[in-house]
């Protein structure tokens, strides 16, 4: 029993974040650049543009993201959506709190994402 649990945990740790979170989705308003980069159709440069644009104001929808972020069109938005990108969730799987920003050199401390509203 312990061995099978350990193997399951090891297998889950080997999954990329997008695959591990594909069910509930990854919120464009709270995801880190690393989490966004793991989504199909989003690379490091686009992830950075998404984070930079949401610092101005949170996205109200995926259509809002498409309109505001350079390099996002209908086809790429569809790929991102299929990869698990959503707008409107500020808690991770199981209700875990998600932190926004920080972690990089010169970026300052991470800040808490605003709580979700019913």
N, C-alpha and C positions, 0 to 999 in steps of 0.2 A: 504494500500500500504506500509506504513512504517513498519507495523507489519510483513507482508510477507517478506519484505527485511531483517528485523532483524532476522527472523527465518532462511532465506537462509544463511545469514552470520554465524549464530550460527551453522548451519548444516555443513558448509564448515570448520569451525574451529575444529569440532569434527573429521573430516577425518584425517587419518594418512597422512603424507607427500607423501608417494609413491602413494597413491590412488589419491591425489589431483594433482599430477604431471604425472600420468601414461601416458597421451597422448603424450606430447612432450618428456618425458624421463628425466632422471637424469644423468648428465655428470660425469663420473668417474674422470675426470680431475679437476672438480671444486666443487663437492659435499662435504659437511662436513661429518664427521664420523656419525653423527646423521642421516643425509639424507641417507647415504649408508646403515646404519643399518635398515632403514625402508623398504628396498627392500627385497623381498623374496629371500632367499638363502644367504643373507649376515647378519652375526651376528656382535656383537661388535668387536671380535678379528679379523675377516676378514676385516671389515671396517678399522680398524687400520692398517692392513698390506697393504691395497690398498692405503691409504693416505701416508704411509711411503714410499712405492715404487714409487709413482708419484712424491714425493719430489726430487727423483734422476733425473727423467725426465718424462715429460707428456706421457701418453699412446697414441700411434698412432692409435690403434684400439682395439676392444674387444679381438681379437686374441693375441695382444701384452700384454694385461692385463693378459690373461690366461697363457701366457708363463712366465711372470715375477712375478706373485703373487702366493706364496705357498698356496695350498689348493683350487685352482680354476682349475677345470677340465671341460671337455665338458658338462657334465650333469649340474653341478652347474652354469656354464656360461649361459647355455640355460635358466635355472630358473631365473637368474639375468636379462637376456635380456627380458624375458617375464614380469618381474617385473618392467621394465622401465629403466634399465641401458643402457646408450649409451656412446660413446666417440666422442668428437668433438663439444660439445656445451658449451660455457662459459657464456651464459646468461640464467637466469631463465625465467619462463613464463612471457610473456608480456615485455620482454627485461630487466627485473630487473637484476641488477648486483649481482653476486654471490661472496661471500667471502670464502676464503680457509683457513683452520686451525684456530688457536686461540681459545679462549673461555675456554680452560681447564687450570687448575693450572699448572704453570710453562711452558706453551707452547708458551708464548709470544703473541704479538698482531696478529690479523688476517691481511691477506694481500689480496689485490684485485687480482681477477683472471685476466689473460691477456685477452684483448679484442678479440672477435672472428674475424676471417678473412673470407672475402667472398670467 
